[in-house]
Amino acid sequence: MSRYTVRHNVSGLGTRVDVIPDVDRTDGWSPMLWLGAPAPGGLALPPAKPSLSWMYSPRGVFLGDRHLVVADSGNHRVLIWHGIPEGDEQPADVVLGQPDGESEGRAAGGRGPERGMNLPTGVLVHDGRLVVADAWHHRILVWNTVPQTPDVAPDLVLGQPDASSVAENRGGECSASTLYWPFGIGMVGSAFWVADTGNRRVLGWRNGIPEPDQPADVVLGQPDAATREENRGGAVGPATFRWPHDITGREDLLVVADAGDHRLLGWSPPPEADRDADSVLGQPDFASALEWPYGPHTSDRLRFPYAACLDDERLAVADTANNRILLWDGMPDHGRGADHVLAQPDFGSNGENRWTSVQRDTLCWPYGLSLNGDMLAVADSGNNRVMIWRRP
């Protein structure tokens, strides 16, 4: 059984209680900060009434040196903290997609998509620009600077002809410049990648964030830009996707979380055109797509991995339906199991909030991840919160 140390930290924002596992399974990671409503106790989830502090089913998070950005998906908005928050329930500084911090509803409560969103998911800040995957509006939104004030319209809209259009694939055929449920975005080296989930493919632009109407340079997972069949219309394989949902990597490696096939695929080097992946995690081989809902739950199996994040030292994966975060030291070889697990007592457990209650070190359907050095931000969607973990 796991043992825990309780540490009280006192700051100008009050007292914070850190619960630190006394075992090596976490590699020293412990929960540092809770953003969202407090837990009501027992099996009840935190409340989800919208405010600048409370969220509803957040699915994406970006943790940088100067900003924390959260896709508060259930409230159809994005929350921005300027600087890293310092205390539990700290309110966001800026809200986008809604006229104020208490409003909710698709397309800014009926005002329209020019400033509104419909299930935003992926978020990132790159070269000072804020990028948001506005998934159910089938588009990518770009602000040329991270907004300092609320309710600011984006500077660029990618995937649609204008800021008021929201039809999947622009209301027509699939092409290299259209989108259908783009859930994930990522910068890998100098290339910008989009998990175009509804089209069962990944799109890549070699020279960074594209201009509006610019077709992708790479279409990955389909034989051509007009095809959108699940797993290419056949069996799962090394060049197919069911639900590509998130993208991470580095200069020499592209990693895609193919949530629907319960696996991660890796290309080294990143592909210049559609081709087979070089490695797979979460499945024994490229031809397998087993869910393993009833076990055995192990360190080398995944169940709906909706997010992944890679830096120079580690790979973190949100093993969403197993209610845990898996960590590998470095980028693992083909098929290797994880080295560490967060939010579960061991690799064999997978209960929502460990079948106990909402605690600082439990998770319920973690959907988004962001690594920044020795900090890890987790969009803990089922608990209506974002948790920031830290490794001393």
N, C-alpha and C positions, 0 to 999 in steps of 0.2 A: 504494500500500500504506500502511496506517495505521502510524504510529510511536507509541511509548509512552514515557512518563517513569515511572520507578519512584521512589517517595518513601517513606522509612522514617519512621514516626511511633512514638515511644516513649512509653508511658504506664505507669501502675502495673500494668496488666494484661499488659504485654509489648510486643513489637514488632509493629506492623502494617505490611504492605506495601501501598501504594496504587498501582495501575496507572492512569495518567491518559492518556487519548488526547490526542495533540497536534494534533487536527484539529477543525474546527468542527462536524462532524456531530452531536456530543453536546451542543452549547451549553454546554460546561463541566461537564456532569455526570460524576462519576466514582464508582466503588464505594468506600464508606467502611468497611463493616462486614459481616461474614459470620456469620450465625447458623445453626448446623447442623454436621454432621460435616465434617471436612476431606476434600478430594478425594484419592482414592488414587493419582491419576496416570493418564495415558493416557486412554482413552475410558471407563474405569470411572466409575460414579457414586458420590457419597459414600454411606457405609453408612447404614442406616436403623433400627438398633436403638434402641428408645425409651429416652430419658433426658430429663432437664430441659434438655439441650443439643442432642440429636439429634432429627430429625424424619423423617416419612415422608410425602412428597407433600403439603406444606402448600398449601392452595388459597385462603386468605383472610388478610388482614392489615389491621390498623388501627394507624396511627402518630399518636399525639396528643402533646400537650405533656408529659403526665404518665405515659402508659402506651404500651407496645407490646403488641398482642394479636395472636396468630397462631392461625388455625384449622389445627391439625395434623391434617388430614383423614384421612390414612391410618392414624393412630393413634387416631382417634375421640376427640379431646380438644381443648381450648383451652389455650394457654400464655400467661401474662401476665408481662410485665416491668414492675415499678414504676419509672418513670423510663426514659430512653432508654439502652439498653445501650452500654457503653463499650469493649468488646473482642470480638474474634472468639470464637465458641463460648461466649459468656457464658450460663450456665444461666438458665432462667426462674425467677421467684420463686414462681409459683403455677401449678398444673395443675387444670383442671376437666374432668369427664367420665371421669376415672380415679381410682382410690384413691391412686395414687402416681405418681411420675415414670417408673417402669420398666414399668408395666402398659400393655397395649394390648388391643384387641378391642372389638367393638360392645357398646353398652349396658353399659359399665364391666365388661367381661369376664364378662358373664352375670349381673351383679347386678340388672339391670333399668334401665329408662329414667328412673327418678326422679332419678338423679344422672348417668346415662350418656348418651352421644351416639352417633349413627350418621352418619358423614360430615358433620361440621360444616363450613360453608363461609364464608358472610358473617359478619363481626364488625364491631362498632363500639361506641364509647363516646359517649353523648350525655347531656348534663346530669348527668354522674356515674353514669349507668346503663350497664351492659354488656348488649349485645344480641347474640345468636348465632342464626344460621340453622342449625338442626339438620336438614339437608336430608332425609336418608333416614328420619328420624322424622316428617317432614311437619309441622314445627312451628317456632315461634320461641321462644327462651328469653330471659328478661329477669331480670337481677339489679339490684336497686334501688341497690346500690353495687358498685363493682368489688371483688371478693373479695380479702381480704388473706391468706387461708389456703386450702389446697387442698381439693378434693372438697366444695365447697359446693353445695347444691341451689339451683336458680333460684327466684326469688320469684314469677314469672308464667310461664305456658305459654300461648302463643297458637296457635290452629289445631287444638287437641285439647281434648276435654272435661275431661281431667285429666292429671296428670303421668305416668300409667302407660299411656296410650293412644298408639299410634303408627301407626294405619292411615291410608293415603292418603285424603284427603277425608273423614276421620272414619269411613271404612268405608261411606260412602254416596255420594250425588250431590254433584257440585261445586256450591258456593254461594259467596256473598261472604264467608263466614267460615271456609272450609275451604282447605287447602293440599295441594299435591302436589309434592314436591321443591322447596321454596323455597330456591334457591341464593343469592340476593342480597338485600341490604337496604341502605337508604339514607335519610338525612334530607336533604330538599331544602326549604329555608326552614323552615316550621313543619310540613310534612307528612312522614309516614313512609310509605315505599314498600317493597314486597316484590316481587322477581322470582319469581313463582310458576311456576317453569319447567315442571313437569310438566303444568300446566294451560294452558300457552302464553299467559300473560297477566301483567299487572302490576297489583297491588292498591295502592290509596292510601288513607291515613287523614289527613284534613286537619288534625287537631288533635294530631298527634304520635303517639307509641307508644300503641296502643289498649289497652283493657281486654280480658280474656278474653271470647270469644264476640261481641265487637263486630264487626259486618259492615263491610267496607270501604266507604268513600264513593265510590270510583272503581274501576271495573273497566275496564282498558285492554287492548285487543287482542282482545276477544271481543264479540259483539253483546249478550250478557247474562251474568249470573253463573252460569248453569247450563251454558254451552257451553265446551268445552275442546279444540276441534279445532286441529291445527297449521295455521298461516296461515289461520285461520277456515274451514278445510275447502276452501280453494281455492288460487289462486295468491298468491304473495307480493305485498304491496302496502304502502301508507303507514300502514295501521292493523292490521298483522298481525305475529305473532311465530312463530318456530319454537322457539328456545331462548332466551328472555330470561334473562340470567344475572347482570347487575350493573346498578346504578343510581347515577347521580351527578347533579350539577346545582347550581343556586343559585336564589336567590329568583325569578328571571325565566326559568328554563330547567330542563327535565327532560331527561336523557339516559339512554337505555337501551341497553346492549350486548346486541344480539340475536345471540348467538354462532352459532346455527344457520343464520341467513341471512347471516352474514359481514358485519355492518354495525352501525352505531350510528344510532339514531333520536333526533331532538330535537324537543321541543315547547316553543314559546315564545309565550306564557307556559305554565307547566305546566297540563295539561288538568284541567278540572272534571268531565269525563265522557269517555267513549270518543270519540275523533276521530282524524282523520288527523294524522300527524306533519308538522312543518314543514320538516325537513331530514334528510338522510341522509349518512353518511360511510361509505366503504368500498365503495360500489357507485356506478355511474354514474347510477342513478335508482331510484325506489321499486319498480319492477317487476323488478329484477335481484337475484339471490341467488347469484352465481357464486363458487365457492371458489378458483379459480386455483391448484390444487395444484402445477402445474409451471411457473408463471410466465406472463407476466413479473411479477416481484415489484417493485412500485413503491410510492411514498409514499402513493398514494390507494386502495390495495386492502388488504383485511383478510381473514384466514383464521382463523376461530374466535376472534373477540375476546371473551375471557371476562371482561375487567375494564376499567373506565374510571374515571378520577378527574379532576374538574374543580375548579380553584380560580380566584381572581380573575385569575391571570396565565397559566395554561396548562391544556391538556387532555392527559392521559396515557392511553394505551390499551395494554393488554396484547394484542398481536397474537400470540396464543398459539401457533398452529401454524406461524407464521413465526419463532418464537423470538426475539422482539424487542419493545422498547417504542418506540412512536411518540409523539412530542411535538409539539403545536401551540402556537404563541404565541397565547394567548387562545383563545376559542372560535371554531373555523373556520367559514367560510361553507359552505353546501351543497356537498358534493363536493370541497372543497379538500384537497390532499395535505398530509402532515405536514411540519413544518419540520425536525425532528431525529429521529435514530434512535439507540437504545442497544442494545448487545450484538451489533451487526452492523457490518461495515466500511462498508456502503453500503446504499441502499434496495433494491438488486437481490439481496442475499444473505439467506438464511433458514435456514442450517444449525443443527442442534442443537449448542450449544457451538461454533459456527462450524466443525463437523466436525474439531475439533482435540482439545481436552481441556477439562475443567472448570477454568475460570479465574475470576478475580474479576469480570471484565467480560463473561462469557458467560452465556447463559440456555438452559434446556431446558424448554419448555412453561411459561412464566410464567402463572400463573392469577389472582393477586390483586395489587392495587395500593393504595397509600395515599400521598397527598401531604400534606406538612405544611411549608409555606414552601419552603425550599430543601433539603428532604430528601424522598426518595422511597423507600418500602419496597416491595419486590417479593417476592411469594411464588413462588419459583422451584421449582415443584413437581417437575419432572423431575430436578432436582439435589438434592432433599430438603433445601432450605435456604430461608432468607429473606436477601435482600441489601438493605442500605440504601445508597442512592446519595445523593450530596450535590453541590450546585452552589454553588461559592464565591460 
